[in-house]
Amino acid sequence: MKISAKFVTFGFVKRFVMKKILLFRLFLLAFILLAFFLSLYTFRAPKPEPMNLVQEKFSVDRAFEHVKEIAQKPHSMATDEHERVRNYLVQQLTQLGIETEVQSTTSMYDFRGGVSAGYVHNVIGFLKGREGKKSILVTAHYDSQPHTLGAADDGAAVAAILESARALTEYPSLKNNVIFLFSDGEEAALFGAKAFAEQHPLMKDVALVLNLESRGTKGPSYTYEVSNDNGWIMREYAKSVRYPIASSLAYEVYKLMPNNSDFTIYKNLGYSGFNTAFIESFVDYHSMTDSPENLSLRSLQHHGTYIMDIVKHFGELDLSNTKADDLVFFNWMGHFLIYYPQILNMWMILIISLLFVFVVILGVRNKELVIWKALVGIAVFLISAALALGATWLLQTVIPSFYPWYENFDDANFYNVGYYFMAFGAICVFFVSLVYAILYKKLGTLNLWTGVLFLNIVLAYFIQIYIPTALFISIVPLFLMLAVLLVKFLMKIKSDRFIYLFLIGLLSFPVITLYMPFVKILYITFGLSLAVGGSLVFVLLLTYLLPVLEHVFKLKRWILPTIAFLAIGVFLFIAHTHSDYNEDQPYMSDLLYCQNAQTNKSMWVSNSLYLDRWKKQYFSEASLEPLTEIFPGSMRTRLKSEAPYVEIPKPEITIYSDSTDNGYRYVHLNVCSNQNAENAQFLIHQKAAIETLKINDYLVSDSLFYHKFYGGYYYFNFYGIYSQGIDLKLKCKAGSDIELIMVEKKIGLPSVEGFEKMPAYIVPRQGYFSNMTVLRTDWKF
């Protein structure tokens, strides 16, 4: 049998071409995987710098010594440890030769009918500048939550400021003043920041605020919030900060959360500035695991870098006018910061829209696009997104039902939550790749991709209307992907040509490196409570990469859905093997000892209905009822069980004056805690008909307070009672009776025989309603 030379040559060429195309596709896949790796690898805090003999440089080692000193024990307001930390700060600033003072005052937060007040002690250091006309305020709070060591929140920031203060005293004098504020009472209700902003004379010269926080113990320090009219300060920020991590989208995400920080006070008053925090390892937030050994030195270094760079740069600038039109800003590949004026948004949307129309016309003319198939592509995207997000929502919903102890952690973020994040990502890959693997041949990848791009243009218009500072998340990938199509259609490049694959890989790289850090941040920020946020952004990214997926399908059509499906199972299995609580992964348990002083009735109480291995000893015969014995009008159902009576020192009330004049009753009294309670809640029956209330001579000015009742009672909180107690001045209608209830909260549980003390695998749940001794006392006069 003879085979012609022509046929042999054709077969050889075909095999050579096919092999080359295979290599191209493998190269493309490797390049894309590299982009995913680099996008996460470069998004991190800088490497800690070793101890340097140059005294004017920040030393993370010296800063960490401060952390270890500050975070020995929990140091919430009005505790002995809180006083020790305050004295340490005063001592360190004084030793540096910095002008130091303690602002001790009452601060009140009254808003929308909710009233909280506290006695605070702000520690203030003042470094005078050459001219001394304007000041930079560098601030962090030194109080912790009641049940956390506070190494990261906010010990890392406090330590970074102390070390920066030392370094700046070795640096030539700056033009502007620098104020170091270690605020008190942030964890309770932003008391210290409010007291400084409203009462301290140094505030009048403040032109710029840098607030440092944390919401975990690791990760880059992220400038997640910037003041309004930020154009000028963000341009200067970009010039000065060596390792900037910032995004105008991050603040839009932050606004969706029920969180505030000290920076909220200054921002609402119109001051310019930055708010930075690291947020990874969220499980340690407000926990006893927020300890020095769990704190990342990279994160601590990043805090210090921000302080030194911003203070040195802005310290030499004219700060008489810090406002300019807002910028849109974001990072690319780690610390590379891109910014542009927000006013350019509409022009960019218009250009993108015209470019899209031009590309579609070219594609139709080249017979590479079919309009009806592109329209079907819109439906295909919605189906794939709905499947991925639906599966994510279902999984995030059912996981806590299998592991009910997760619910006591913020957003159900248990120690293994990272494995669930990877499972959510795999779910997105599975459904997107499955749907498009089925349809890409019938409808054509370019048609499906065009439908995706059209939807993202529509999304861009919605972003511009509602959150314009986040528009870059749509504009950047749209421009890059449309550029790919434009070149392809103009040059009529086939989809299997090396130049097309190279172009796809080259322009997909910045899209991946832009999107992936946001995917990670959204998963970390919202945890298992709202994982669909991170999944939505990941689905958008995957559909931007449809041409890449097409070439993966051509390598092996079902390989990607198969790998993703197996990955889901693997990550869920690993998460399960790390799901139990133990000494390395302690459980946050909540338990209260509550007592009514009038009835002498005592109870064990828990907000969480889950009985962990330690807590179940207290609730062998439990009921589910509101805690009306302590809080009249309470509606929330709690676990309750009878407890042995323990003698608790009762508070004292002293009535200084009680008089009637011109149709009003005026009462001046003092209430003092005899058990040194750190917090108390006060309820005054509405029949008192209060016209005005002064707490330590500070008037409750929110009118809603006088008309909004809690179970028939006026209601307010007070933190930091101390030995002097709390002064109340009431103006009521004449003839009215006053019924006052004080609910004291003392940190810790009484020692009761027959009950096991808290073991090493248990830590108290955060807040003032866990691991507390609660006493209700009533007075009528």
VOGU-3710 file (C-alpha; in Angstrom, 3 decimals, decimal comma):
1> mkisakfvtf> 0,000/0,000/0,000  1,460/3,380/-1,003  1,028/6,570/0,985  1,667/9,800/-0,884  4,355/12,188/0,370  1,755/14,962/0,329  -0,471/13,110/2,824  2,485/12,309/5,127  3,561/15,938/5,073  0,024/17,119/5,866
11> gfvkrfvmkk> -0,248/14,715/8,799  3,098/15,805/10,178  2,180/19,497/9,930  -1,206/18,882/11,532  0,360/17,050/14,482  2,959/19,794/14,839  0,300/22,503/14,839  -1,875/20,605/17,314  1,074/20,072/19,626  1,957/23,763/19,431
21> illfrlflla> -1,641/24,767/20,214  -1,606/22,381/23,188  1,569/24,016/24,478  0,016/27,452/24,002  -3,034/26,412/26,025  -0,913/24,896/28,789  1,164/28,063/28,890  -2,004/30,171/29,131  -3,335/28,021/31,969  -0,028/28,231/33,864
31> fillafflsl> 0,055/32,001/33,391  -3,496/32,382/34,732  -2,744/30,198/37,757  0,327/32,356/38,394  -1,900/35,445/38,338  -4,199/33,932/40,972  -1,207/33,086/43,169  0,486/36,483/42,813  -2,757/38,403/43,429  -2,990/36,908/46,929
41> ytfrapkpep> 0,744/36,627/47,640  1,453/40,301/46,976  -1,576/41,480/48,960  0,115/41,401/52,360  1,854/43,500/54,947  5,546/44,351/54,549  8,275/42,205/56,025  9,212/43,218/59,589  12,365/45,304/59,641  15,086/44,165/62,056
51> mnlvqekfsv> 16,252/46,298/64,950  18,085/49,253/63,425  20,801/51,350/65,013  19,261/54,396/63,357  17,123/55,627/66,244  14,732/57,642/64,076  13,452/54,449/62,393  10,479/52,414/63,560  11,440/49,113/65,214  8,865/46,331/65,243
61> drafehvkei> 10,852/44,570/67,979  10,560/47,550/70,307  6,882/47,929/69,415  6,235/44,275/70,198  7,671/44,742/73,688  4,943/47,320/74,249  2,332/44,850/72,988  3,473/42,251/75,514  3,274/44,812/78,295  -0,187/46,061/77,289
71> aqkphsmatd> -1,822/42,692/76,537  -1,061/40,784/79,736  -4,725/40,660/80,805  -8,072/42,064/79,657  -8,124/45,825/80,332  -11,629/47,110/79,763  -12,901/50,330/81,315  -12,815/50,726/85,096  -10,720/47,611/85,770  -7,445/47,555/87,708
81> ehervrnylv> -5,669/46,354/84,573  -7,104/49,273/82,612  -5,508/51,631/85,143  -2,179/49,767/84,926  -2,084/50,112/81,128  -2,985/53,803/81,390  -0,136/54,403/83,848  2,245/52,541/81,541  1,334/54,816/78,627  1,846/57,935/80,737
91> qqltqlgiet> 5,197/56,612/81,927  6,419/55,819/78,394  5,430/59,195/76,974  6,950/61,037/79,937  10,234/59,161/79,564  10,382/60,286/75,930  10,135/63,890/77,045  6,762/64,326/75,340  4,301/66,724/76,945  1,734/64,362/78,503
101> evqsttsmyd> -1,631/64,682/80,184  -4,624/62,538/81,131  -8,052/63,885/80,200  -10,486/62,532/82,796  -14,087/63,392/82,095  -17,588/62,108/81,460  -18,492/61,427/77,863  -21,974/60,805/76,534  -23,215/59,159/73,350  -26,902/59,892/72,812
111> frggvsagyv> -28,272/59,013/69,415  -31,712/57,914/68,205  -32,969/57,385/71,736  -30,061/55,199/72,826  -28,016/56,784/75,613  -24,659/55,582/76,892  -22,251/57,506/79,060  -18,972/56,751/80,747  -16,167/58,170/82,809  -13,080/58,117/80,576
121> hnvigflkgr> -9,351/58,722/80,931  -7,709/59,725/77,650  -3,900/59,704/77,544  -2,564/62,534/75,378  0,963/63,221/74,156  1,843/66,481/72,398  4,869/66,940/70,141  5,123/70,609/69,215  6,070/71,512/65,654  8,298/74,332/64,396
131> egkksilvta> 5,324/76,502/63,482  2,671/74,824/65,639  -0,328/76,199/63,781  -1,870/72,876/62,689  -1,800/69,411/64,214  -1,853/65,812/63,033  -3,832/63,554/65,362  -2,556/59,969/65,548  -4,926/57,878/67,631  -5,783/54,388/68,861
141> hydsqphtlg> -7,834/53,178/71,820  -6,108/51,534/74,770  -9,150/49,894/76,359  -10,029/46,316/75,450  -13,252/44,366/75,457  -13,932/42,758/78,869  -12,825/39,275/77,765  -9,848/39,781/75,479  -6,160/40,476/75,946  -6,393/43,038/73,161
151> aaddgaavaa> -2,962/42,421/71,630  -4,237/43,359/68,181  -7,370/45,305/69,118  -5,993/47,749/69,834  -2,681/46,924/71,482  -0,828/46,717/68,180  -1,895/50,248/67,246  -1,083/51,612/70,715  2,346/49,978/70,593  2,981/51,244/67,060
161> ilesaralte> 2,151/54,794/68,171  4,449/54,552/71,215  7,337/53,316/69,073  6,619/55,914/66,390  6,559/58,622/69,066  9,995/57,483/70,215  11,345/57,501/66,647  9,872/60,937/65,933  11,576/62,431/68,989  14,859/61,404/67,319
171> ypslknnvif> 13,763/62,997/64,033  14,228/66,703/63,188  11,321/68,832/64,361  8,361/68,864/61,972  6,530/71,952/60,777  3,184/70,797/62,249  2,320/69,535/65,712  1,696/65,850/66,359  -0,886/64,731/68,917  -0,715/61,140/70,157
181> lfsdgeeaal> -4,130/60,228/71,546  -4,660/56,940/73,372  -8,418/57,093/73,696  -10,511/55,352/76,312  -13,899/53,678/76,030  -13,898/52,909/72,301  -15,170/49,391/72,886  -18,087/50,659/74,955  -19,318/53,564/72,793  -16,457/55,637/71,312
191> fgakafaeqh> -16,419/57,643/74,542  -12,789/58,757/74,515  -12,781/60,039/70,945  -16,017/61,909/71,549  -14,674/63,477/74,741  -11,474/64,625/73,045  -13,273/65,944/69,961  -15,884/67,874/71,943  -14,052/68,943/75,075  -10,283/69,205/74,571
201> plmkdvalvl> -8,729/72,517/73,423  -6,078/70,755/71,299  -8,822/69,643/68,899  -9,249/73,132/67,462  -5,927/72,920/65,583  -6,311/69,356/64,290  -6,208/69,228/60,475  -5,641/65,525/59,837  -6,575/62,331/61,707  -4,943/58,909/61,454
211> nlesrgtkgp> -6,857/56,221/63,360  -5,489/52,689/63,683  -7,605/49,624/64,453  -7,814/45,867/63,972  -10,512/43,279/63,383  -8,262/40,249/63,596  -4,629/39,476/64,367  -3,076/39,204/60,894  -3,055/40,635/57,389  -2,102/43,921/55,750
221> sytyevsndn> -3,175/47,123/57,426  -5,915/48,303/55,106  -6,926/51,952/54,706  -10,568/50,998/54,479  -12,109/54,363/55,344  -11,202/57,869/54,227  -12,933/61,161/54,956  -15,179/62,929/52,459  -13,626/65,301/49,894  -10,501/63,152/50,032
231> gwimreyaks> -8,845/64,195/46,765  -5,962/66,161/48,257  -5,145/63,865/51,166  -5,271/60,730/48,979  -2,852/62,239/46,447  -0,458/63,044/49,278  -1,082/59,618/50,821  -0,049/57,978/47,538  3,152/60,022/47,497  4,136/59,302/51,072
241> vrypiassla> 3,143/55,771/52,087  5,627/53,083/51,079  3,238/50,148/51,347  -0,250/51,552/50,704  -3,226/49,196/50,818  -6,343/51,254/50,169  -9,565/51,127/48,217  -12,519/53,418/47,718  -14,624/50,244/47,372  -13,625/49,044/50,851
251> yevyklmpnn> -15,467/51,910/52,519  -18,617/51,112/50,543  -18,411/47,585/51,972  -17,679/48,958/55,464  -20,837/51,090/55,367  -22,897/47,906/55,010  -21,616/46,688/58,372  -22,962/47,662/61,817  -19,526/48,839/62,930  -18,137/52,166/64,067
261> sdftiyknlg> -14,702/53,194/65,276  -13,170/56,287/66,843  -12,647/57,613/63,314  -16,443/57,840/62,948  -16,467/60,699/65,463  -13,911/62,773/63,569  -15,287/61,980/60,133  -18,810/63,007/61,152  -17,411/66,305/62,430  -15,856/66,982/59,027
271> ysgfntafie> -12,185/66,289/59,771  -9,941/64,876/57,056  -8,128/61,626/57,644  -7,593/57,913/57,297  -8,820/54,824/59,134  -6,664/51,711/58,841  -6,999/48,179/60,201  -5,907/44,602/59,586  -8,722/42,073/59,462  -7,410/38,554/58,909
281> sfvdyhsmtd> -7,759/35,782/61,510  -11,107/37,286/62,451  -11,781/34,406/64,855  -9,352/36,056/67,313  -11,292/39,331/67,299  -12,571/40,246/70,787  -11,390/36,881/72,089  -8,851/35,712/74,641  -6,959/34,370/71,620  -6,182/37,976/70,661
291> spenlslrsl> -2,849/37,456/72,368  0,727/38,597/71,629  1,723/35,180/70,320  -1,087/35,295/67,727  -0,265/38,816/66,533  1,474/39,058/63,160  4,654/41,127/63,287  4,042/42,005/59,634  0,765/43,655/60,614  2,455/45,507/63,462
301> qhhgtyimdi> 5,176/46,671/61,057  2,547/47,880/58,593  0,863/49,962/61,303  4,199/51,557/62,149  4,993/52,247/58,504  1,708/54,124/58,063  2,341/56,295/61,117  5,909/57,197/60,232  5,253/57,856/56,554  2,064/59,876/57,034
311> vkhfgeldls> 3,331/61,942/59,977  6,665/62,765/58,330  5,042/63,712/55,021  1,991/65,617/56,223  4,020/67,052/59,076  5,840/69,278/56,573  2,816/70,283/54,463  0,521/73,267/54,632  -2,617/71,804/56,250  -4,774/74,919/56,032
321> ntkaddlvff> -6,925/73,344/53,287  -7,156/69,561/53,203  -10,331/69,197/51,124  -10,615/68,430/47,393  -13,011/66,468/45,174  -13,131/62,745/45,918  -10,860/60,293/44,152  -11,494/56,738/43,068  -8,517/54,656/44,230  -7,478/51,016/44,395
331> nwmghfliyy> -4,467/48,720/44,597  -3,029/46,601/41,845  -0,482/43,860/42,523  -0,039/44,496/46,208  1,099/48,017/47,049  0,778/49,739/43,679  -1,901/52,406/44,218  -3,914/53,764/41,287  -6,203/56,777/41,601  -8,183/59,147/39,412
341> pqilnmwmil> -10,806/61,904/39,922  -14,322/60,603/40,454  -15,557/63,138/37,907  -14,017/60,959/35,157  -16,435/58,112/35,892  -19,180/59,151/33,504  -16,726/59,775/30,673  -15,259/56,299/31,161  -18,692/54,664/31,192  -19,556/56,486/27,977
351> iisllfvfvv> -16,307/55,405/26,315  -16,832/51,812/27,451  -20,397/51,815/26,137  -19,335/53,167/22,718  -16,453/50,709/22,580  -18,845/47,849/23,326  -21,206/48,908/20,523  -18,271/49,203/18,090  -16,933/45,769/19,090  -20,362/44,161/18,636
361> ilgvrnkelv> -20,738/45,723/15,172  -17,288/44,425/14,201  -18,079/40,966/15,574  -21,363/40,738/13,684  -19,718/41,998/10,486  -16,973/39,359/10,872  -19,701/36,742/11,459  -18,111/35,885/14,823  -21,011/37,257/16,875  -24,705/36,463/16,644
371> iwkalvgiav> -26,969/38,908/18,456  -29,604/36,409/19,583  -26,927/34,093/20,957  -25,347/36,986/22,848  -28,746/37,741/24,372  -29,025/34,096/25,396  -25,566/34,578/26,928  -27,127/37,024/29,387  -29,534/34,331/30,562  -26,705/31,789/30,758
381> flisaalalg> -24,705/34,107/33,018  -27,712/34,672/35,285  -28,324/30,922/35,515  -24,709/30,098/36,373  -24,552/32,939/38,913  -27,861/31,895/40,478  -26,674/28,296/40,837  -23,333/29,317/42,377  -24,804/31,898/44,739  -27,751/29,679/45,629
391> atwllqtvip> -25,430/26,813/46,532  -23,218/29,198/48,537  -26,223/30,545/50,429  -27,527/27,040/51,127  -24,149/25,871/52,413  -23,568/28,952/54,600  -27,060/28,429/56,037  -26,795/24,730/56,853  -23,227/24,682/58,209  -24,165/26,250/61,587
401> sfypwyenfd> -26,975/23,743/61,992  -24,395/20,924/61,865  -21,978/22,829/64,099  -24,181/24,982/66,384  -21,203/26,165/68,446  -20,111/28,321/65,476  -22,990/30,705/66,223  -21,224/32,186/69,263  -18,473/33,535/67,004  -18,906/36,729/64,984
411> danfynvgyy> -20,489/35,845/61,622  -19,987/32,152/62,538  -16,237/32,552/61,889  -14,814/29,480/63,594  -11,098/28,652/63,399  -11,583/26,527/60,268  -13,537/29,147/58,313  -10,781/29,430/55,685  -11,610/25,925/54,444  -15,237/26,962/53,978
421> fmafgaicvf> -14,107/29,992/51,971  -12,175/27,664/49,666  -15,232/25,417/49,391  -17,343/28,439/48,382  -14,779/29,321/45,740  -14,825/25,762/44,439  -18,636/25,889/44,272  -18,402/28,974/42,051  -15,871/27,285/39,772  -18,001/24,145/39,601
431> fvslvyaily> -21,267/25,760/38,532  -19,758/28,352/36,207  -17,510/25,821/34,464  -20,290/23,214/34,304  -22,834/25,535/32,676  -20,372/26,979/30,181  -18,792/23,596/29,401  -22,251/22,389/28,360  -23,095/25,430/26,224  -19,901/26,938/24,859
441> kklgtlnlwt> -19,898/24,856/21,658  -23,582/25,361/20,867  -23,715/29,075/21,541  -20,081/30,030/21,020  -17,778/31,439/23,682  -17,646/34,895/22,091  -21,447/35,175/22,157  -21,598/34,042/25,787  -18,798/36,437/26,687  -20,508/39,361/24,956
451> gvlflnivla> -23,622/38,739/27,027  -21,506/38,831/30,203  -19,837/42,085/29,170  -23,203/43,698/28,392  -24,515/42,824/31,841  -21,400/44,266/33,451  -21,876/47,526/31,557  -25,423/47,704/32,931  -23,985/46,964/36,388  -21,473/49,792/35,913
461> yfiqiyipta> -24,300/52,303/35,450  -25,927/51,129/38,696  -22,597/51,415/40,522  -22,131/54,939/39,208  -25,562/55,936/40,519  -25,319/54,356/43,964  -21,608/53,844/44,827  -19,538/55,840/42,316  -16,270/55,447/44,221  -16,454/51,691/43,499
471> lfisivplfl> -16,839/52,033/39,729  -13,295/50,895/38,988  -14,318/47,326/39,839  -16,344/47,312/36,598  -14,549/49,842/34,394  -11,063/48,300/34,558  -11,972/44,719/33,521  -14,499/45,940/30,935  -11,909/48,096/29,219  -9,314/45,306/29,193
481> mlavllvkfl> -11,669/42,596/27,965  -13,189/44,804/25,282  -9,634/45,611/24,167  -9,099/41,867/23,606  -12,205/41,639/21,424  -11,357/44,826/19,547  -7,923/43,551/18,546  -9,321/40,142/17,655  -12,071/41,496/15,419  -9,956/44,197/13,785
491> mkiksdrfiy> -7,123/41,789/12,990  -9,467/38,832/12,436  -7,382/36,613/14,704  -8,536/33,029/15,157  -9,202/31,799/18,668  -6,419/29,187/18,584  -3,655/31,532/17,465  -0,796/32,179/19,848  -1,186/35,954/19,596  -4,830/35,688/20,756
501> lfligllsfp> -3,944/33,390/23,647  -1,108/35,718/24,606  -3,448/38,707/24,523  -6,046/36,922/26,660  -3,446/35,964/29,239  -1,797/39,379/29,264  -5,026/41,339/29,812  -6,597/38,754/32,132  -3,645/39,135/34,477  -4,575/42,625/35,780
511> vitlympfvk> -8,247/41,611/36,050  -7,380/38,636/38,259  -4,933/40,594/40,395  -7,513/43,347/40,835  -10,428/41,061/41,737  -8,938/38,310/43,907  -7,985/40,485/46,907  -11,592/41,742/46,996  -12,894/38,182/46,883  -10,698/37,331/49,867
521> ilyitfglsl> -11,645/40,506/51,784  -15,372/39,958/51,263  -15,185/36,367/52,472  -13,175/37,410/55,554  -15,354/40,436/56,301  -18,732/38,725/56,169  -17,747/35,144/57,012  -20,450/32,507/57,006  -23,171/35,107/57,582  -22,944/36,554/54,063
531> avggslvfvl> -20,525/34,475/51,992  -22,562/35,198/48,861  -20,830/38,595/48,663  -17,427/37,060/48,017  -18,955/34,423/45,748  -20,698/37,062/43,613  -17,436/38,897/42,938  -15,696/35,571/42,211  -18,418/34,585/39,725  -17,978/37,936/37,958
541> lltyllpvle> -14,252/37,281/37,727  -14,732/33,763/36,357  -17,121/34,945/33,656  -14,674/37,677/32,628  -12,280/34,778/31,984  -14,579/32,824/29,632  -12,010/32,739/26,776  -9,556/31,159/29,215  -12,193/28,640/30,323  -12,851/27,777/26,677
551> hvfklkrwil> -9,263/26,663/26,214  -9,398/24,670/29,447  -12,531/22,943/28,084  -10,685/22,169/24,844  -7,898/20,503/26,810  -10,445/18,290/28,583  -14,062/19,348/28,581  -15,124/18,118/32,023  -11,803/18,389/33,853  -12,520/21,737/35,549
561> ptiaflaigv> -16,027/20,894/36,871  -14,690/17,528/38,069  -11,730/19,042/39,900  -13,939/21,739/41,433  -16,519/19,185/42,602  -13,838/17,071/44,251  -12,319/20,186/45,823  -15,658/21,057/47,438  -15,712/17,679/49,160  -12,055/17,871/50,193
571> flfiahthsd> -12,359/21,342/51,724  -15,569/20,461/53,571  -13,957/17,297/54,908  -10,899/19,196/56,133  -13,179/21,797/57,719  -15,048/19,008/59,506  -11,839/17,508/60,897  -11,001/20,934/62,379  -14,511/21,752/63,611  -14,317/20,722/67,271
581> ynedqpymsd> -13,394/23,087/70,056  -10,393/22,299/72,254  -7,509/24,051/74,016  -5,994/25,096/70,674  -9,415/26,179/69,365  -11,275/27,342/72,470  -15,024/27,810/72,370  -16,603/31,173/73,222  -19,140/30,353/75,912  -21,532/32,816/77,525
591> llycqnaqtn> -22,787/32,488/81,089  -24,201/35,009/83,571  -24,891/34,862/87,274  -27,941/37,070/87,830  -29,498/38,130/91,121  -32,471/40,273/92,099  -31,637/42,110/95,345  -35,331/42,522/96,280  -36,322/38,864/95,926  -32,856/37,348/96,574
601> ksmwvsnsly> -33,574/35,078/93,625  -30,446/33,988/91,716  -30,175/32,426/88,269  -27,704/31,092/85,768  -28,486/32,735/82,435  -27,221/32,264/78,877  -28,076/34,079/75,652  -26,906/31,128/73,578  -29,177/28,100/73,541  -26,301/25,749/72,676
611> ldrwkkqyfs> -25,011/23,876/75,728  -21,297/23,273/75,401  -19,521/20,601/77,432  -18,758/23,026/80,278  -21,969/25,094/80,339  -24,404/22,189/80,432  -23,627/21,581/84,144  -25,458/24,854/84,911  -28,617/24,020/82,957  -29,617/20,480/83,850
621> easlepltei> -33,119/21,838/84,530  -33,394/24,892/82,315  -36,276/26,983/81,046  -36,566/29,234/78,002  -37,942/32,575/79,183  -37,302/36,321/78,995  -35,104/37,680/81,784  -37,823/39,836/83,339  -36,453/39,261/86,866  -33,587/41,573/85,873
631> fpgsmrtrlk> -34,919/43,618/82,950  -38,628/44,459/83,142  -40,214/44,356/79,736  -37,539/42,032/78,351  -38,797/40,023/75,392  -35,722/38,029/74,382  -35,828/34,322/75,233  -32,854/33,074/77,222  -31,754/29,902/78,960  -32,447/30,197/82,687
641> seapyveipk> -31,744/27,896/85,610  -31,928/28,346/89,376  -28,587/29,186/90,991  -27,372/29,116/94,628  -27,588/32,423/96,462  -24,275/34,282/96,786  -23,935/37,416/98,877  -23,176/40,418/96,644  -22,491/43,924/98,050  -25,489/46,142/97,321
651> peitiysdst> -25,143/49,582/95,757  -25,894/52,758/97,687  -28,052/55,725/96,765  -27,633/59,202/98,211  -30,291/61,842/97,578  -28,689/65,275/97,819  -31,843/67,252/97,131  -35,496/66,702/96,270  -37,616/69,792/95,722  -40,649/71,085/93,839
661> dngyryvhln> -40,781/74,422/92,042  -43,087/75,922/89,424  -44,813/72,615/88,635  -41,663/70,514/88,441  -39,902/68,094/90,765  -36,095/68,425/90,895  -34,058/65,499/92,235  -30,274/65,348/92,598  -28,876/61,960/93,602  -25,759/59,812/93,493
671> vcsnqnaena> -25,615/56,045/92,965  -22,457/54,183/93,909  -21,492/50,558/93,312  -20,051/48,716/96,309  -18,758/45,810/94,249  -16,766/48,049/91,851  -18,975/47,107/88,918  -17,500/48,136/85,593  -20,845/48,764/83,918  -24,417/49,481/84,978
681> qflihqkaai> -27,712/49,909/83,205  -30,299/52,267/84,640  -34,041/52,147/84,127  -36,452/54,845/85,326  -40,160/54,138/85,084  -41,973/56,323/82,559  -44,447/57,541/85,208  -41,615/59,830/86,381  -42,415/61,933/83,286  -38,829/63,168/82,915
691> etlkindylv> -38,395/66,556/81,254  -34,594/66,615/81,412  -31,882/64,266/82,674  -28,282/65,184/83,461  -25,644/62,484/83,927  -22,625/63,875/85,799  -23,891/67,332/84,747  -24,019/66,368/81,054  -27,469/66,900/79,595  -29,131/64,115/77,597
701> sdslfyhkfy> -29,971/66,227/74,556  -31,495/63,605/72,279  -35,219/64,338/72,424  -36,066/60,778/71,369  -34,717/59,505/74,701  -37,593/61,228/76,502  -40,212/59,501/74,324  -38,684/56,098/73,617  -39,275/53,517/76,338  -37,803/50,101/77,068
711> ggyyyfnfyg> -40,641/48,038/78,525  -42,152/51,183/80,035  -38,823/52,580/81,291  -36,356/55,295/80,323  -33,089/53,460/79,773  -29,375/54,317/79,671  -25,958/52,698/80,129  -23,035/53,918/82,194  -19,449/52,632/82,065  -16,658/53,254/84,521
721> iysqgidlkl> -18,599/54,101/87,666  -15,527/54,043/89,947  -15,671/54,983/93,624  -17,253/58,403/93,036  -20,372/56,793/91,577  -22,692/58,467/89,094  -24,539/61,738/89,617  -28,074/62,082/88,256  -30,183/65,256/88,086  -33,800/64,786/87,080
731> kckagsdiel> -36,414/67,363/86,210  -39,826/65,676/86,370  -43,422/66,780/86,551  -44,470/67,740/90,069  -46,103/64,926/92,023  -44,525/62,182/89,930  -43,102/59,092/91,632  -39,626/57,930/90,675  -38,890/54,234/90,376  -35,190/53,640/89,667
741> imvekkiglp> -33,629/50,304/88,776  -29,865/49,768/88,659  -28,488/46,643/86,974  -24,808/46,280/87,853  -22,430/44,113/85,824  -19,240/42,931/87,454  -16,746/41,024/85,302  -16,359/37,394/86,368  -18,566/34,719/87,906  -18,853/34,050/91,644
751> svegfekmpa> -17,184/30,954/93,015  -19,927/28,422/93,701  -19,235/24,958/95,120  -20,224/21,992/92,988  -19,498/23,632/89,643  -16,403/23,132/87,508  -14,492/26,324/86,827  -13,961/27,450/83,249  -11,591/24,924/81,593  -8,824/25,739/79,100
761> yivprqgyfs> -10,987/24,794/76,107  -13,494/27,528/77,013  -13,073/31,290/76,785  -15,747/33,873/77,639  -17,833/35,262/74,831  -17,175/38,909/74,030  -19,143/41,810/75,430  -20,775/42,910/78,660  -23,330/40,109/78,673  -21,038/37,149/79,226
771> nmtvlrtdwk> -18,947/35,978/82,186  -20,565/38,612/84,363  -22,166/38,819/87,787  -25,368/40,823/87,358  -27,232/42,440/90,253  -30,572/44,275/90,046  -31,454/46,796/92,761  -34,691/48,838/92,962  -35,448/52,150/94,671  -38,647/54,165/94,898
781> f> -38,822/57,765/96,115
//
